[in-house]
């Protein structure tokens, strides 16, 4: 059975707006974020979405609830697609960190397997939970699936499904409410598009 996995990065959060490293921290959507989420829902109206999975974190869950409200679907929360923990860097302004810890951050962005952040989530455990979620999705009876989560976890799904390896985690970019479509058929994934943001053009 062919499956379409629509990956949606959460809408703009208050910490996104302030440029703060979020990771496991919670922050709510901004007013713009709620508009982005509604526009995302409109984009999905003709996609026959059958089920919505969301990270438990507020910014993803509120995005998923907004979409679910428009599509008439409940949201299933799955802990495995919460964002990666960035350890002691969480809650700090990204550009301040770049100034003070630029070498560490740049090395991490180029290869997070080889150069993990101090006290970040173990990469093997991160990989295991994302892979476990993907495997369950493949086994599920649904054909058109929406997954609302975070840059880190969604990048990981793309890397793992295409065999790119998590060393390429940050070589992928997804904007707030950027859509990515992974199609699964006959035992393999295809990337149909990455970070589609046409639905946000009016903003």
Rosetta blueprint (number, residue, H / E / L):
1 X L
2 X L
3 X E
4 X E
5 X E
6 X E
7 X E
8 X E
9 X E
10 X L
11 X L
12 X L
13 X E
14 X H
15 X H
16 X H
17 X H
18 X H
19 X L
20 X E
21 X L
22 X L
23 X L
24 X L
25 X L
26 X L
27 X L
28 X L
29 X E
30 X L
31 X H
32 X H
33 X H
34 X H
35 X H
36 X H
37 X H
38 X H
39 X H
40 X H
41 X H
42 X H
43 X H
44 X H
45 X L
46 X L
47 X L
48 X L
49 X L
50 X L
51 X E
52 X E
53 X E
54 X E
55 X L
56 X L
57 X L
58 X H
59 X H
60 X H
61 X H
62 X H
63 X H
64 X H
65 X H
66 X H
67 X H
68 X H
69 X H
70 X H
71 X H
72 X L
73 X L
74 X L
75 X E
76 X E
77 X E
78 X L
79 X H
80 X H
81 X H
82 X L
83 X L
84 X L
85 X L
86 X L
87 X H
88 X H
89 X H
90 X L
91 X L
92 X L
93 X E
94 X H
95 X H
96 X H
97 X H
98 X H
99 X H
100 X H
101 X H
102 X H
103 X H
104 X H
105 X H
106 X H
107 X H
108 X H
109 X H
110 X H
111 X L
112 X L
113 X L
114 X L
115 X L
116 X L
117 X L
118 X L
119 X L
120 X L
121 X L
122 X L
123 X H
124 X H
125 X H
126 X H
127 X H
128 X H
129 X H
130 X H
131 X H
132 X H
133 X H
134 X H
135 X H
136 X H
137 X H
138 X H
139 X H
140 X L
141 X L
142 X L
143 X L
144 X E
145 X E
146 X E
147 X E
148 X E
149 X E
150 X L
151 X H
152 X H
153 X H
154 X H
155 X H
156 X H
157 X H
158 X H
159 X H
160 X H
161 X H
162 X H
163 X L
164 X L
165 X L
166 X H
167 X H
168 X H
169 X H
170 X H
171 X H
172 X L
173 X L
174 X L
175 X L
176 X L
177 X L
178 X L
179 X E
180 X E
181 X E
182 X E
183 X E
184 X E
185 X E
186 X L
187 X L
188 X E
189 X E
190 X E
191 X E
192 X E
193 X E
194 X E
195 X E
196 X E
197 X L
198 X H
199 X H
200 X H
201 X L
202 X L
203 X L
